[in-house]
Each structure stands twice: as C-alpha cells, then as structure tokens.
Amino acid sequence: MKSKIIKGLFLGAIITLIFACNNENDKSAGAAIDKEKIKAEIQAKEDSFAAVYNSGQARSIGYFADDAESYFQNRPPLIGKSAIVSFLEQDIISSSDKISFKTREVFVSNDGNMVLEVGSFKLVDSVDVLINSGNYMSLFEKRNGKYVAVRDMSASDMPFRE
C-alpha cells in the first residue's frame, strides 16, 4: 500500500513539474511579443502608406508584398503588388482625395511573424469633406525583418450609391 502511495505522489510531482515548465515557456514566449510595439509599427506603416498615396507617388508604396492580394469593393481581387499599385495609380490620377488610416486592433501570432490588423479609413476631398469611410483588415507577414501586407480587404460604411 505504501508503495502505491509513493508511486502516486511521485507521478503527481512529475506531472506538476511538466505543467509548470510548460506554463513558464508559454509566459516567456508571450513576454517576447510586445503587442503595443507591433501595433505602433503597423500604424506607422499605415501612415507611410497614406503619405505616399496622398503625395501621388503610388509606385513607391512599400506596403505590399510582391505576392499580395487586395480585395476592394465592387471589383475582382487584385493579385500581386504590381496590379495593386497600378490600381492605386489610376485612383490617384482621377482624384485629389486624401486618405488616412487608424489601426484599432492587432492580433499577433505567437512567434510575432504574422499580424492581423483591424482598422478604419477615411477619404476626404481637397476641402476635407468626407467622401468615404469604412473598415479594413490587413494580414501582415514579417519578411526580411519587416512587416509587409500579404492580404488586404476593405469595406465602406457609406450608403451604396448607384
């Protein structure tokens, strides 16, 4: 009987030790990811995107990965950075509108290599009258030490006009 009790206590101690070690590993992995720092980094990417777009120089937007896909409303998906940039260039040529983005939330993978951003956008004309606003989601992947958008999707919250 004593032998069974000792074996049971020994097994319980080992199981407790295993779970304690796993919890410590989980805590240290989580501590390495600074979600607020990543959110600030993603907001800086959005600010840079807006500044380049608003300057009329879409060709120099470094936001998208070469294999990115972007989903704009009322059109088929844009596949590849060059297709996305071409679309943005046409949009810039046809207007003097200014865009801004606000990162509301980021969801970061455990290793910090993937980030899903949820945010909002506003588009105003040359006298700051609201033309469009809405929400977006962008999926970023860390490549060569920098986040790039690999998927991007937006939805207007303005009433549909025909």
C-alpha positions in Angstrom: 0.0 0.0 0.0 2.8 2.4 0.9 4.4 1.6 -2.4 1.3 2.7 -4.3 1.0 5.9 -2.4 4.7 6.8 -3.0 4.4 5.9 -6.7 1.2 8.1 -6.9 2.9 11.0 -5.2 6.0 10.7 -7.4 3.8 10.6 -10.6 1.8 13.6 -9.4 5.0 15.5 -8.8 6.3 14.7 -12.3 3.1 15.8 -13.9 3.0 19.0 -11.8 6.6 19.7 -12.9 5.8 19.2 -16.5 2.8 21.5 -16.5 4.8 24.1 -14.5 7.6 24.1 -17.1 5.2 24.4 -20.0 3.5 27.3 -18.3 6.8 29.1 -17.8 7.6 28.5 -21.5 4.3 30.0 -22.5 4.9 33.0 -20.3 8.3 33.7 -21.7 7.1 33.3 -25.3 4.3 35.8 -24.6 6.6 38.2 -22.9 8.8 38.3 -26.0 5.9 39.7 -28.1 5.2 43.3 -27.4 1.8 43.8 -28.9 1.7 47.6 -28.4 5.1 48.0 -30.1 3.8 45.9 -33.1 0.6 47.9 -33.2 2.7 51.2 -33.3 4.8 49.6 -36.1 1.7 48.7 -38.1 0.2 52.2 -37.6 3.5 53.7 -38.9 3.2 51.5 -42.0 -0.4 52.8 -42.5 0.7 56.4 -42.0 3.5 55.9 -44.5 1.1 54.3 -47.0 -1.3 57.3 -46.7 1.6 59.8 -47.1 2.8 58.1 -50.2 -0.7 57.8 -51.6 -1.6 61.4 -50.8 1.6 62.6 -52.5 0.5 60.9 -55.7 3.5 58.6 -55.9 1.9 55.1 -55.6 4.8 53.5 -57.3 6.9 53.9 -54.2 4.4 52.3 -51.8 6.4 49.7 -49.9 3.4 48.4 -48.0 2.6 45.3 -50.1 4.5 42.0 -50.6 5.1 41.1 -54.2 2.6 38.2 -53.9 0.0 40.3 -52.1 -3.8 40.1 -52.8 -6.1 43.0 -52.2 -9.9 43.0 -52.2 -11.5 46.3 -53.0 -15.3 46.7 -53.2 -17.1 46.1 -56.5 -14.2 44.6 -58.4 -12.3 41.3 -58.7 -9.3 40.7 -56.4 -6.1 42.4 -57.3 -3.4 39.8 -57.4 0.3 40.9 -56.9 1.9 44.1 -55.9 2.1 45.5 -59.4 -1.6 45.0 -60.0 -2.4 46.7 -56.7 -0.1 49.6 -57.4 -1.5 50.1 -60.9 -5.0 50.3 -59.5 -3.8 52.8 -56.9 -2.1 54.9 -59.6 -5.3 55.1 -61.6 -7.2 56.1 -58.5 -4.7 58.9 -57.7 -4.8 60.2 -61.3 -8.6 60.6 -61.1 -8.8 62.5 -57.8 -7.1 64.8 -55.3 -8.7 62.9 -52.4 -6.7 62.3 -49.2 -6.8 59.1 -47.2 -6.0 58.3 -43.6 -5.9 55.0 -41.7 -6.4 54.2 -38.0 -5.2 50.9 -36.6 -7.7 49.8 -34.0 -6.5 46.4 -33.1 -3.8 43.9 -33.9 -3.8 40.1 -33.4 -0.2 38.8 -33.3 0.9 35.2 -33.9 2.8 33.6 -31.0 6.1 34.0 -32.9 5.4 37.5 -34.0 5.7 36.7 -37.7 2.1 37.2 -38.6 -0.1 40.2 -37.7 -3.8 40.7 -38.5 -4.7 44.3 -38.3 -8.2 45.7 -38.0 -8.6 49.4 -38.7 -10.7 52.1 -40.2 -10.1 54.6 -43.0 -11.4 58.0 -44.1 -11.2 59.6 -47.5 -11.7 63.3 -47.8 -11.7 65.7 -50.7 -9.4 68.7 -51.2 -11.5 70.8 -48.7 -11.8 68.0 -46.1 -15.4 66.9 -46.9 -15.9 63.2 -46.1 -16.2 61.2 -49.3 -15.9 57.7 -48.0 -15.1 55.9 -44.7 -15.1 52.3 -43.6 -13.1 49.5 -42.1 -10.4 47.2 -43.3 -8.4 44.1 -42.3 -4.8 43.5 -43.4 -2.7 40.4 -42.8 1.0 41.1 -42.5 3.9 38.7 -42.6 7.4 39.5 -41.4 9.8 39.1 -44.3 13.4 40.1 -44.2 12.7 41.7 -40.7 9.9 43.9 -41.9 6.1 43.5 -42.0 4.5 43.5 -45.4 0.8 43.2 -46.3 0.1 39.8 -47.9 -3.8 40.2 -47.8 -5.8 43.3 -47.6 -9.6 43.9 -47.6 -11.8 46.9 -47.0 -15.5 47.7 -46.7 -17.1 51.1 -46.9 -19.6 52.1 -44.2 -21.2 54.7 -46.5 -24.6 54.1 -48.1 -24.4 52.4 -51.5 -24.9 54.8 -54.4 -26.0 53.6 -57.9 
